[in-house]
Amino acid sequence: MVKYCAILLLAVIAGSFCSTNLLAQGGAASAAAPLGQVKWNNTVPGRAAYAGKPSVAAPKHDISGVWDASAEGGFQGKGAAEHPAMKPNSQSEGGEADESKVAKPLSYTADGLEALKSNKPSAGVRSAPPDEVNDPTAICDPVGFPRMELFEMGTFQIVQQPTKMVYLNQYNDNWRIIWTDGRELPKVPEPRFNGYAVGKWADDYTFVVDTVGLDDRTWLDYAGRPHSDQLKVQEIFHRVDHDNMELTVKIDDPKFYKEPWTALNKFKLHLQPADFDMREMICAPSEVTDYNKSVSDPVANGK
């Protein structure tokens, strides 16, 4: 099995191949037996499988389980779902360095705009020439949070424990700890790729997570949106019923953005069977090196 399909790797292949190749690997098994009977390397069904599917009431104070976003467009190749970095009424690349002509432009500060222009994605609507690309994931640096939810959001698992929730993400085999023991967020946090997170129940079916202390070397999404060390992220998990949940992600970074903005708004998530087996998606530096030697470096050098 391909370990990670060479993570993004300076080409459109990186974004699309990882998504489609993983589906293809499990295609034969999925066709042979319904989900739940296939015990290894499961794949999720498409959107049509969920349309009109009846469900029962959700359990109270419980968002545990294996959840999938890929059927609803979890791969956000044009940037965060609520703010795609593309021109209005266009399916082509935006090509605007400052996003002034995109459909739903963000309100950058001067520092934020400078940071945006310095970020050079490998592909997508703001793609740069191969020799200018500086996407941190192209060299196997951690994808970080919230990019794990604003780019390749596929399948993840939430495990609830008495004092915390453990968030296990298939993308890059990533994990987060969300503390529920009543502690406050750190006042002067040491930067972390996934930050420091605390969560609490707003009601029986809504769980709110606040995260700070995010390393500013990471990007917010595939369009190269930047963030500073002042970034605060809020996630709202609202369990609609037993089999469905909605995720809202809000961005607040006063150093780079003039006002808070919503990156995901009630994004649909679907519960998978309890025995669902998430396959690996690991960034392997050796595979990155091989890819650069055979594909990226020749392209960058015009060979």
Backbone bond lengths (Angstrom), bond angles and torsions (degrees), N, CA, C in turn:
res aa  C-N    CA-C-N  psi(-1)  N-CA   C-N-CA  omega(-1)  CA-C   N-CA-C  phi
1 M - - - 1.448 - - 1.519 110.39 -
2 V 1.282 115.91 141.76 1.460 119.46 177.93 1.513 108.56 -66.93
3 K 1.317 117.90 128.70 1.470 121.40 -175.27 1.517 111.49 -65.43
4 Y 1.300 115.07 -43.74 1.471 115.75 -177.17 1.516 113.20 -149.65
5 C 1.319 117.84 -1.11 1.456 123.38 -175.06 1.509 112.20 55.72
6 A 1.319 115.21 39.40 1.463 124.76 169.09 1.514 116.49 56.79
7 I 1.290 115.39 44.36 1.484 128.45 178.02 1.525 117.80 2.55
8 L 1.291 116.54 103.70 1.474 124.83 174.03 1.505 112.39 57.89
9 L 1.296 116.74 -63.59 1.438 125.20 168.36 1.505 116.54 45.38
10 L 1.293 114.98 53.61 1.455 121.91 165.04 1.513 114.44 60.29
11 A 1.327 118.78 25.92 1.458 119.93 178.61 1.505 109.79 -158.13
12 V 1.324 116.87 159.50 1.469 120.71 177.81 1.509 110.09 -59.92
13 I 1.333 116.35 -30.66 1.464 120.94 178.58 1.502 110.10 -50.08
14 A 1.332 116.92 -39.24 1.449 120.88 -173.97 1.501 111.85 -59.68
15 G 1.325 118.30 -44.26 1.456 120.49 -178.02 1.507 112.68 -73.51
16 S 1.334 117.59 -44.52 1.451 120.78 -174.35 1.513 112.47 -83.87
17 F 1.342 118.19 -38.66 1.451 121.24 -175.99 1.506 111.98 -64.26
18 C 1.335 117.37 -41.58 1.460 119.72 -179.11 1.504 110.75 -60.00
19 S 1.328 117.61 -40.14 1.452 121.33 -178.63 1.523 111.09 -70.32
20 T 1.347 116.19 -51.09 1.452 119.91 -173.63 1.509 112.51 -75.60
21 N 1.326 118.01 -34.45 1.452 119.77 -177.75 1.516 111.03 -67.30
22 L 1.312 117.38 -38.06 1.461 119.79 178.31 1.516 110.85 -64.04
23 L 1.333 116.87 -37.16 1.455 119.94 177.33 1.520 110.00 -66.23
24 A 1.336 115.99 -41.22 1.450 119.93 -177.82 1.518 111.55 -64.25
25 Q 1.329 116.97 -36.33 1.453 120.19 -178.06 1.521 111.90 -60.86
26 G 1.309 116.98 -34.33 1.452 119.62 -177.91 1.507 113.43 -99.84
27 G 1.345 116.79 4.14 1.453 119.99 -173.91 1.509 113.76 -60.29
28 A 1.339 116.27 -45.95 1.453 119.67 -177.34 1.517 111.23 -64.15
29 A 1.320 116.77 -42.66 1.462 120.06 -179.72 1.511 110.68 -65.42
30 S 1.338 116.50 -40.26 1.460 119.70 -178.61 1.512 111.05 -66.28
31 A 1.339 116.57 -35.42 1.455 119.83 -179.57 1.519 111.17 -71.01
32 A 1.330 116.10 -28.65 1.456 120.17 -175.81 1.515 112.95 -81.08
33 A 1.332 117.30 -26.90 1.460 120.16 -176.92 1.519 109.83 -151.54
34 P 1.340 117.33 145.47 1.463 120.19 -179.85 1.525 111.39 -63.43
35 L 1.322 115.44 154.42 1.449 120.33 175.96 1.524 108.81 -57.43
36 G 1.306 115.88 133.99 1.461 120.06 -175.32 1.516 110.32 110.50
37 Q 1.361 116.25 -27.58 1.464 120.25 174.75 1.522 110.95 -96.63
38 V 1.324 116.25 -24.14 1.456 120.67 174.46 1.524 107.00 -81.45
39 K 1.318 117.48 122.00 1.466 120.66 -170.91 1.517 114.44 -94.62
40 W 1.327 118.50 -18.04 1.457 120.11 -176.43 1.519 110.52 -130.93
41 N 1.348 114.99 148.47 1.467 121.19 174.61 1.524 112.41 51.13
42 N 1.314 115.21 52.16 1.460 119.72 -178.08 1.525 112.31 -66.78
43 T 1.315 116.25 153.53 1.455 122.75 170.43 1.521 108.17 -121.14
44 V 1.317 116.16 151.12 1.463 120.20 -178.02 1.520 110.31 -87.82
45 P 1.327 117.46 151.65 1.473 119.84 176.58 1.518 111.02 -73.37
46 G 1.322 116.83 166.07 1.455 121.87 177.92 1.516 111.90 -78.00
47 R 1.325 115.47 176.58 1.465 121.84 -176.41 1.524 112.48 -57.12
48 A 1.324 117.15 -36.40 1.457 120.83 -176.41 1.526 112.11 -60.16
49 A 1.329 117.13 -28.60 1.463 120.50 -179.08 1.520 112.46 -66.11
50 Y 1.332 116.68 -21.63 1.465 120.34 -177.12 1.534 112.89 -99.00
51 A 1.315 117.05 -15.95 1.468 120.88 -175.63 1.525 111.08 -62.90
52 G 1.317 116.73 120.76 1.458 121.97 177.77 1.509 114.54 70.90
53 K 1.315 118.40 9.23 1.463 121.29 -179.33 1.524 109.50 -72.70
54 P 1.321 118.04 123.18 1.466 120.18 -178.93 1.518 111.84 -69.34
55 S 1.317 116.05 153.25 1.453 121.25 178.03 1.516 109.04 -144.54
56 V 1.301 115.73 164.05 1.461 121.06 178.17 1.521 108.91 -103.44
57 A 1.316 116.24 176.46 1.463 120.59 -178.62 1.522 111.02 -63.62
58 A 1.312 115.18 148.74 1.462 120.46 179.09 1.521 110.75 -76.23
59 P 1.316 118.00 148.73 1.466 120.34 172.24 1.526 109.29 -70.47
60 K 1.307 117.23 149.50 1.462 121.00 -178.76 1.531 110.54 -77.02
61 H 1.328 115.12 144.99 1.463 122.77 177.29 1.528 111.59 50.65
62 D 1.312 115.82 48.16 1.463 119.88 -176.97 1.529 109.42 -150.72
63 I 1.343 116.45 113.63 1.467 120.61 171.97 1.523 109.96 -122.37
64 S 1.325 116.59 19.76 1.456 120.91 -178.27 1.524 110.70 -70.64
65 G 1.329 114.26 158.87 1.453 119.64 177.92 1.513 111.91 127.75
66 V 1.327 114.98 178.22 1.458 122.32 176.54 1.525 107.99 -95.95
67 W 1.326 116.55 121.45 1.461 122.45 -176.02 1.524 110.40 -118.52
68 D 1.322 115.37 145.45 1.461 119.19 -179.63 1.519 111.40 -128.05
69 A 1.356 114.54 139.47 1.466 121.68 179.33 1.516 112.35 -115.77
70 S 1.333 117.63 -7.89 1.461 119.96 -172.38 1.519 112.85 -63.90
71 A 1.334 117.89 -33.07 1.458 120.27 -179.50 1.519 112.57 -66.05
72 E 1.323 116.92 -21.62 1.464 121.21 -177.26 1.533 112.65 -103.60
73 G 1.327 117.15 11.70 1.454 119.92 178.63 1.508 113.56 94.27
74 G 1.324 116.84 38.14 1.456 120.82 -179.44 1.520 113.45 -64.34
75 F 1.341 116.95 -23.80 1.466 119.78 173.44 1.534 107.58 -79.34
76 Q 1.320 116.10 107.51 1.466 121.56 -174.46 1.532 108.92 -104.12
77 G 1.317 115.12 76.85 1.447 121.95 -172.88 1.514 115.21 -69.98
78 K 1.312 117.76 -16.63 1.470 121.34 -179.76 1.522 111.99 -106.27
79 G 1.315 116.23 15.31 1.457 120.48 -177.22 1.511 110.76 106.85
80 A 1.332 117.06 176.63 1.468 122.17 -178.34 1.522 110.95 -48.69
81 A 1.327 116.34 137.46 1.463 122.17 -169.58 1.524 114.67 -52.06
82 E 1.332 117.87 -38.24 1.461 120.63 -177.70 1.529 113.03 -82.17
83 H 1.328 116.96 -11.17 1.471 120.50 -179.34 1.526 110.81 -140.29
84 P 1.343 117.19 66.63 1.464 118.77 178.22 1.522 110.73 -64.14
85 A 1.312 116.75 137.03 1.463 121.63 -176.62 1.525 110.14 -86.44
86 M 1.329 116.09 66.42 1.455 119.98 -179.54 1.526 109.96 -142.83
87 K 1.329 116.42 161.93 1.452 121.70 -178.83 1.529 110.71 -69.59
88 P 1.335 118.12 152.88 1.469 120.99 176.78 1.520 111.50 -59.54
89 N 1.333 115.46 142.19 1.467 122.28 176.01 1.526 112.73 55.36
90 S 1.311 116.01 34.67 1.458 120.20 -178.52 1.511 110.19 -133.57
91 Q 1.318 114.84 140.63 1.457 119.95 174.67 1.531 110.75 -104.18
92 S 1.319 116.57 1.68 1.454 120.84 -178.72 1.516 110.72 -94.60
93 E 1.312 116.05 178.64 1.453 120.47 -179.24 1.518 111.14 -68.11
94 G 1.329 115.20 145.10 1.454 119.42 -179.39 1.513 112.20 -75.69
95 G 1.319 116.99 -46.92 1.440 121.56 176.69 1.515 115.00 68.35
96 E 1.329 118.07 12.51 1.458 120.97 -178.58 1.527 109.12 -97.62
97 A 1.313 116.32 114.34 1.467 119.81 -176.34 1.519 112.10 -60.98
98 D 1.352 116.27 -35.38 1.462 119.10 -176.59 1.519 113.28 -102.51
99 E 1.345 117.78 2.48 1.465 123.79 178.11 1.528 113.22 64.71
100 S 1.306 119.19 18.87 1.459 120.66 -176.39 1.525 112.89 -66.63
101 K 1.329 117.79 -21.51 1.456 120.13 -176.42 1.529 113.14 -113.24
102 V 1.317 117.91 11.90 1.460 119.10 179.75 1.519 110.18 -79.22
103 A 1.335 115.77 167.67 1.461 120.81 -172.45 1.527 113.59 -62.16
104 K 1.314 116.38 -45.42 1.467 120.56 -178.17 1.530 108.43 -131.02
105 P 1.326 116.78 76.49 1.469 119.74 -175.07 1.518 112.65 -65.32
106 L 1.315 114.89 145.56 1.452 121.00 175.08 1.522 109.60 -86.98
107 S 1.331 115.60 156.15 1.455 121.02 -177.44 1.526 109.52 -97.32
108 Y 1.338 116.09 94.09 1.461 121.47 -176.68 1.530 111.47 -84.75
109 T 1.306 115.63 147.83 1.460 120.62 166.08 1.534 107.17 -79.10
110 A 1.317 117.55 174.06 1.460 120.19 177.45 1.529 110.96 -60.90
111 D 1.327 117.08 -41.65 1.464 120.63 178.00 1.524 111.25 -65.63
112 G 1.331 116.04 -40.01 1.452 120.30 -179.79 1.516 112.13 -65.24
113 L 1.334 116.54 -41.68 1.456 120.64 179.66 1.522 111.14 -65.52
114 E 1.309 116.12 -39.13 1.465 119.97 177.25 1.528 110.45 -63.19
115 A 1.333 116.26 -42.11 1.461 120.46 179.39 1.529 110.87 -65.98
116 L 1.331 116.96 -39.62 1.467 120.86 178.38 1.526 110.50 -59.62
117 K 1.317 116.21 -47.35 1.465 120.38 -177.50 1.520 112.13 -65.32
118 S 1.322 116.82 -26.02 1.471 119.70 -179.64 1.520 112.45 -81.77
119 N 1.337 117.91 -15.67 1.463 121.52 179.37 1.527 109.69 -85.77
120 K 1.306 116.62 125.30 1.460 122.63 -174.93 1.534 110.50 -119.48
121 P 1.343 117.39 93.01 1.463 120.53 -179.22 1.527 112.36 -64.67
122 S 1.319 115.38 156.17 1.462 120.97 -179.99 1.516 112.29 -79.23
123 A 1.320 117.59 -25.06 1.463 121.24 -177.29 1.520 108.60 -157.07
124 G 1.331 115.80 -176.06 1.457 119.59 179.34 1.517 112.57 87.75
125 V 1.322 115.57 -163.37 1.457 120.41 -170.46 1.517 114.60 -73.81
126 R 1.318 118.25 -13.65 1.466 121.11 177.30 1.537 110.17 -122.54
127 S 1.313 116.40 32.76 1.464 119.90 -174.73 1.518 111.87 -64.14
128 A 1.324 114.79 145.27 1.456 122.80 -179.58 1.528 109.56 -113.04
129 P 1.329 118.22 162.31 1.469 120.50 174.53 1.530 109.97 -57.41
130 P 1.329 117.13 148.29 1.473 120.68 -175.09 1.518 114.28 -52.88
131 D 1.349 117.40 -35.26 1.453 118.71 -176.84 1.523 113.33 -79.32
132 E 1.363 117.76 -3.50 1.456 121.39 178.45 1.526 112.95 -107.92
133 V 1.323 116.76 -10.25 1.468 121.54 -174.38 1.531 110.87 -60.58
134 N 1.339 115.78 132.75 1.472 119.94 176.25 1.529 111.78 -133.35
135 D 1.325 116.45 27.34 1.468 121.18 176.62 1.526 108.70 -60.92
136 P 1.327 119.04 120.96 1.467 120.21 -177.55 1.523 113.75 -59.13
137 T 1.329 117.69 -29.81 1.463 118.64 -179.30 1.519 112.16 -72.86
138 A 1.334 117.69 -16.70 1.457 120.48 -179.73 1.525 112.00 -69.84
139 I 1.325 117.04 -15.52 1.460 120.82 176.11 1.532 110.61 -115.56
140 C 1.316 115.25 21.20 1.468 122.26 176.90 1.525 113.86 70.96
141 D 1.323 118.49 19.02 1.459 119.07 168.46 1.528 108.31 -67.02
142 P 1.324 118.85 153.93 1.461 120.67 -178.71 1.522 112.43 -58.54
143 V 1.326 116.12 142.02 1.460 120.55 178.72 1.519 110.55 -67.19
144 G 1.339 116.66 -33.66 1.451 121.46 177.31 1.519 113.82 75.43
145 F 1.323 113.91 174.93 1.457 122.57 177.32 1.521 107.91 -113.19
146 P 1.343 119.38 137.88 1.460 127.57 11.45 1.526 115.02 -95.35
147 R 1.335 118.27 11.48 1.468 118.32 -177.09 1.517 112.01 -58.76
148 M 1.317 118.12 -29.71 1.460 119.42 178.45 1.528 111.86 -59.64
149 E 1.340 116.90 -22.97 1.463 120.59 177.57 1.529 112.81 -102.67
150 L 1.320 117.43 -14.18 1.465 121.04 -175.60 1.516 112.60 -109.86
151 F 1.315 116.17 16.62 1.464 120.07 175.38 1.520 109.92 -140.22
152 E 1.315 117.35 -88.22 1.463 121.40 -174.52 1.524 110.18 -98.56
153 M 1.336 117.23 59.66 1.458 119.73 -179.50 1.525 109.01 -82.78
154 G 1.309 115.04 111.33 1.456 120.42 -179.16 1.510 110.91 -119.38
155 T 1.331 116.62 -97.54 1.453 121.88 -177.78 1.525 110.06 -112.34
156 F 1.314 115.68 137.87 1.464 120.22 176.18 1.521 108.74 -148.24
157 Q 1.321 115.51 160.84 1.458 121.18 -179.61 1.524 110.10 -123.42
158 I 1.313 116.14 140.11 1.458 122.40 174.36 1.519 108.32 -113.80
159 V 1.322 115.59 123.72 1.464 121.93 178.11 1.525 108.01 -112.25
160 Q 1.308 117.54 121.37 1.468 121.53 -179.32 1.521 110.83 -94.97
161 Q 1.331 115.05 131.14 1.451 122.84 175.68 1.526 108.28 -125.73
162 P 1.321 119.02 168.72 1.468 120.69 -174.95 1.528 114.63 -57.92
163 T 1.333 118.35 -33.14 1.469 120.15 -175.42 1.526 114.02 -116.43
164 K 1.313 116.92 -1.89 1.470 119.57 -177.14 1.514 110.93 -163.22
165 M 1.332 113.68 165.67 1.453 121.55 169.13 1.518 107.82 -115.41
166 V 1.318 116.16 141.09 1.456 122.19 177.83 1.526 107.54 -108.66
167 Y 1.326 114.83 123.62 1.466 122.03 -176.84 1.523 107.14 -106.84
168 L 1.328 117.36 113.52 1.457 123.41 -176.05 1.525 108.83 -110.82
169 N 1.338 116.46 111.83 1.453 121.14 -175.13 1.519 111.15 -105.14
170 Q 1.332 116.15 132.13 1.460 120.51 -179.92 1.525 111.67 -62.28
171 Y 1.335 117.17 -36.53 1.461 121.27 -176.33 1.526 110.24 -67.41
172 N 1.322 116.59 115.11 1.466 122.98 -176.85 1.531 112.87 66.24
173 D 1.350 116.94 17.58 1.470 120.18 -176.99 1.527 110.33 46.82
174 N 1.315 116.17 50.89 1.448 123.50 -172.87 1.522 111.66 -91.25
175 W 1.328 116.79 154.12 1.463 120.07 177.58 1.522 110.20 -143.26
176 R 1.336 114.52 152.47 1.461 122.35 177.21 1.520 108.88 -136.97
177 I 1.331 115.87 153.71 1.455 121.62 171.84 1.522 108.03 -112.97
178 I 1.321 116.27 127.63 1.466 122.52 176.95 1.525 106.78 -114.84
179 W 1.327 116.41 109.34 1.461 120.62 -175.11 1.521 111.10 -78.57
180 T 1.331 115.12 136.29 1.468 121.56 -179.99 1.524 111.39 -123.78
181 D 1.351 116.35 19.17 1.465 120.53 -175.92 1.525 113.03 -91.40
182 G 1.322 117.38 9.60 1.461 120.69 176.47 1.512 114.87 92.47
183 R 1.325 118.14 -0.97 1.465 120.76 -179.63 1.525 110.39 -66.49
184 E 1.326 115.98 154.98 1.452 121.10 175.78 1.528 109.69 -90.36
185 L 1.312 116.08 159.40 1.453 120.44 174.66 1.530 109.50 -67.45
186 P 1.321 118.72 148.41 1.473 120.47 179.84 1.526 111.28 -63.67
187 K 1.318 116.45 142.84 1.467 121.56 -179.12 1.525 110.99 -73.94
188 V 1.324 116.63 -41.59 1.470 121.70 178.98 1.533 107.21 -126.57
189 P 1.316 117.22 79.52 1.465 119.87 -173.71 1.522 113.22 -73.63
190 E 1.320 115.92 142.10 1.455 121.48 169.71 1.526 106.86 -74.08
191 P 1.323 118.94 130.58 1.472 119.96 -175.41 1.530 112.88 -57.02
192 R 1.309 114.99 137.32 1.456 122.67 173.91 1.524 108.83 -132.63
193 F 1.320 116.88 149.40 1.459 119.45 179.13 1.523 111.58 -62.45
194 N 1.320 117.37 -34.21 1.464 120.74 179.48 1.523 112.73 -108.38
195 G 1.321 117.63 2.99 1.452 121.83 173.99 1.519 115.00 70.78
196 Y 1.340 114.01 -168.63 1.460 123.24 178.10 1.525 106.95 -116.49
197 A 1.319 117.18 129.65 1.460 119.99 -173.78 1.519 112.13 -129.18
198 V 1.333 114.98 139.56 1.462 121.66 171.71 1.525 107.73 -129.94
199 G 1.320 115.39 150.02 1.455 119.33 -178.23 1.512 112.12 -139.33
200 K 1.330 114.91 157.08 1.458 120.72 176.90 1.521 109.21 -153.81
201 W 1.324 114.92 159.81 1.459 120.93 179.90 1.528 109.84 -85.15
202 A 1.322 116.12 125.73 1.462 121.27 175.16 1.527 110.19 -84.18
203 D 1.328 115.70 -30.56 1.465 122.53 173.02 1.524 106.72 -159.01
204 D 1.315 117.55 -170.28 1.463 120.27 -174.46 1.520 113.82 -61.75
205 Y 1.340 117.53 -24.42 1.456 120.72 -173.02 1.532 113.73 -124.89
206 T 1.317 117.58 7.50 1.468 120.97 -176.63 1.520 110.37 -126.19
207 F 1.321 115.53 120.71 1.457 122.41 -179.09 1.526 108.39 -114.78
208 V 1.343 116.62 126.62 1.461 122.35 -174.96 1.525 109.33 -112.67
209 V 1.332 116.11 129.92 1.462 122.46 -178.28 1.526 109.45 -120.43
210 D 1.333 116.70 130.71 1.458 122.22 174.83 1.523 108.80 -114.66
211 T 1.330 115.95 133.65 1.469 121.14 -176.53 1.525 110.27 -130.09
212 V 1.331 116.42 135.28 1.469 122.81 177.07 1.535 108.40 -135.53
213 G 1.342 115.97 -177.67 1.459 120.31 175.01 1.508 113.60 70.20
214 L 1.351 117.07 37.22 1.459 121.27 -175.01 1.528 111.48 -92.25
215 D 1.314 115.85 130.65 1.459 122.70 -177.22 1.529 109.56 -62.95
216 D 1.334 117.32 123.79 1.458 119.94 -174.23 1.526 113.67 -79.22
217 R 1.323 117.69 6.24 1.465 119.70 171.53 1.523 111.84 -76.27
218 T 1.315 116.97 -18.48 1.463 120.28 -179.69 1.526 110.55 -84.55
219 W 1.333 115.82 161.90 1.466 122.73 175.50 1.517 109.28 -104.27
220 L 1.322 116.25 163.53 1.459 120.24 178.75 1.521 112.42 -82.44
221 D 1.344 116.67 -35.42 1.465 118.97 -174.46 1.516 111.07 -155.35
222 Y 1.335 116.40 -173.25 1.457 122.94 -176.00 1.527 112.27 -73.32
223 A 1.331 116.71 -17.91 1.462 120.51 177.88 1.524 111.63 -84.26
224 G 1.309 117.58 1.90 1.461 121.50 176.66 1.513 113.83 79.71
225 R 1.346 117.79 21.93 1.464 118.90 176.47 1.528 109.30 -61.71
226 P 1.334 116.61 131.70 1.462 120.02 -176.50 1.525 112.36 -90.39
227 H 1.311 115.59 170.70 1.463 120.53 168.73 1.517 108.47 -147.20
228 S 1.308 115.85 158.32 1.461 121.29 179.79 1.522 109.74 -103.28
229 D 1.336 115.62 -176.35 1.454 119.98 177.76 1.528 112.19 -75.43
230 Q 1.337 116.61 -3.17 1.460 120.81 178.11 1.528 112.79 -93.45
231 L 1.303 116.88 3.08 1.462 121.03 -176.55 1.526 112.66 -60.55
232 K 1.328 114.78 134.13 1.458 122.74 170.47 1.527 107.30 -125.60
233 V 1.313 116.23 132.77 1.459 121.20 -179.09 1.522 109.03 -120.44
234 Q 1.333 115.26 135.69 1.460 119.80 174.59 1.525 109.15 -120.38
235 E 1.323 115.22 128.68 1.460 122.19 174.40 1.529 108.68 -109.08
236 I 1.310 116.55 137.55 1.459 121.83 175.33 1.526 107.64 -121.86
237 F 1.318 115.63 109.21 1.463 121.72 176.90 1.527 107.63 -96.48
238 H 1.308 116.81 114.51 1.467 120.58 179.20 1.522 108.99 -116.63
239 R 1.327 115.51 113.45 1.456 119.80 -179.46 1.525 109.22 -83.36
240 V 1.313 115.79 111.89 1.464 121.93 -175.69 1.521 110.91 -73.90
241 D 1.313 116.39 -46.89 1.456 122.82 175.47 1.531 107.15 -154.75
242 H 1.314 117.75 -167.67 1.452 120.05 -174.46 1.525 112.93 -59.38
243 D 1.323 117.41 -38.62 1.458 121.23 -171.15 1.520 114.89 -103.75
244 N 1.323 117.63 -2.12 1.460 119.91 -174.37 1.525 111.75 -135.85
245 M 1.331 115.07 142.19 1.452 121.17 178.31 1.529 108.62 -140.56
246 E 1.325 116.75 154.15 1.458 122.49 176.94 1.527 109.44 -118.47
247 L 1.331 115.16 139.42 1.470 120.87 -179.91 1.523 110.01 -120.65
248 T 1.325 115.90 126.13 1.454 122.48 173.58 1.523 108.41 -115.41
249 V 1.336 116.21 133.99 1.466 121.44 -179.60 1.523 108.34 -123.87
250 K 1.352 116.25 124.08 1.459 121.62 -178.85 1.531 109.83 -115.85
251 I 1.325 115.27 138.08 1.455 122.95 -177.49 1.531 109.72 -110.66
252 D 1.328 116.04 128.92 1.464 121.25 177.21 1.527 107.97 -133.84
253 D 1.327 116.14 105.96 1.458 121.83 -178.26 1.533 107.94 -140.77
254 P 1.327 117.67 85.59 1.467 120.75 -173.57 1.527 114.47 -63.62
255 K 1.320 117.87 -18.79 1.466 120.02 178.80 1.531 111.46 -75.33
256 F 1.329 117.23 -34.12 1.466 121.22 -175.33 1.530 114.33 -109.65
257 Y 1.357 117.87 -19.21 1.462 120.82 -177.89 1.528 109.45 -131.74
258 K 1.318 116.12 135.82 1.459 120.74 -174.77 1.520 112.66 -69.28
259 E 1.323 116.46 -21.15 1.460 120.13 179.23 1.525 109.59 -151.06
260 P 1.323 117.94 155.08 1.468 120.22 176.35 1.525 110.46 -61.59
261 W 1.329 116.02 154.08 1.457 119.73 178.71 1.528 110.79 -144.65
262 T 1.308 114.97 156.82 1.463 122.13 -177.69 1.513 109.65 -99.11
263 A 1.318 116.72 122.58 1.463 121.97 -178.87 1.527 111.97 -90.97
264 L 1.320 116.90 -39.03 1.466 123.18 173.82 1.519 107.53 -127.89
265 N 1.313 116.42 139.39 1.457 120.16 -179.50 1.523 110.25 -129.52
266 K 1.312 115.94 104.27 1.464 122.54 179.98 1.530 111.27 53.26
267 F 1.332 114.78 45.93 1.458 121.42 -179.78 1.528 109.35 -68.66
268 K 1.317 117.45 130.56 1.460 122.06 -172.62 1.531 112.06 -77.40
269 L 1.317 114.92 133.78 1.455 123.33 175.34 1.522 108.77 -124.47
270 H 1.330 116.60 143.05 1.465 120.89 -177.50 1.524 110.59 -119.45
271 L 1.317 115.99 133.44 1.462 121.82 179.52 1.518 110.44 -73.07
272 Q 1.334 115.99 137.29 1.464 122.41 177.32 1.528 109.95 -105.61
273 P 1.331 117.57 165.24 1.463 120.02 179.06 1.527 111.77 -57.96
274 A 1.309 115.65 152.53 1.463 121.09 -177.02 1.521 112.54 -61.74
275 D 1.354 117.90 -25.36 1.469 120.13 -179.04 1.524 112.38 -96.70
276 F 1.326 116.86 16.45 1.470 121.02 179.20 1.525 109.65 -61.65
277 D 1.329 116.47 130.94 1.464 122.24 -177.93 1.520 109.35 -108.69
278 M 1.352 116.37 111.04 1.456 120.69 179.09 1.533 109.55 -79.18
279 R 1.323 117.31 127.76 1.459 121.01 178.20 1.529 110.26 -79.28
280 E 1.316 116.04 164.79 1.456 121.20 -178.67 1.530 112.20 -72.19
281 M 1.334 115.64 145.10 1.462 122.41 167.64 1.524 105.74 -139.25
282 I 1.317 116.41 82.12 1.464 122.46 -173.06 1.517 110.34 -108.61
283 C 1.318 116.44 136.46 1.454 121.14 173.52 1.524 108.18 -82.07
284 A 1.318 116.94 114.06 1.464 121.96 -178.86 1.523 109.22 -105.63
285 P 1.332 118.68 114.77 1.467 120.66 -179.22 1.526 113.71 -53.89
286 S 1.324 118.09 -35.28 1.464 120.23 179.83 1.523 111.01 -63.79
287 E 1.340 117.21 -36.11 1.454 120.43 178.75 1.527 110.53 -71.73
288 V 1.340 116.07 -34.63 1.453 119.79 176.01 1.528 110.09 -62.62
289 T 1.325 116.20 -44.49 1.461 120.69 179.67 1.526 111.08 -61.34
290 D 1.320 117.24 -44.39 1.468 121.18 179.51 1.527 110.48 -62.55
291 Y 1.342 116.00 -41.83 1.464 120.16 -179.95 1.530 110.19 -63.59
292 N 1.321 116.71 -45.53 1.461 119.79 -179.16 1.530 111.53 -61.02
293 K 1.326 117.00 -39.88 1.461 120.70 -179.46 1.527 111.67 -65.73
294 S 1.336 116.37 -39.75 1.457 119.73 -173.05 1.522 114.66 -92.73
295 V 1.359 116.89 -24.52 1.468 119.24 -174.22 1.512 112.68 -126.23
296 S 1.326 117.36 -60.36 1.453 121.13 -170.07 1.527 113.25 -66.12
297 D 1.331 117.05 -50.35 1.470 120.01 -177.07 1.525 112.54 -61.53
298 P 1.352 118.17 -44.64 1.472 118.02 176.74 1.528 112.85 -60.05
299 V 1.336 117.29 -39.69 1.453 120.09 179.02 1.519 111.10 -65.03
300 A 1.346 116.14 -45.16 1.460 120.83 -178.39 1.525 111.49 -63.32
301 N 1.343 116.18 -30.47 1.458 120.14 -178.21 1.529 113.14 -93.86
302 G 1.338 115.61 5.48 1.453 120.70 177.40 1.503 114.79 71.53
303 K 1.339 117.19 26.45 1.465 120.57 -178.75 1.521 110.90 -97.76
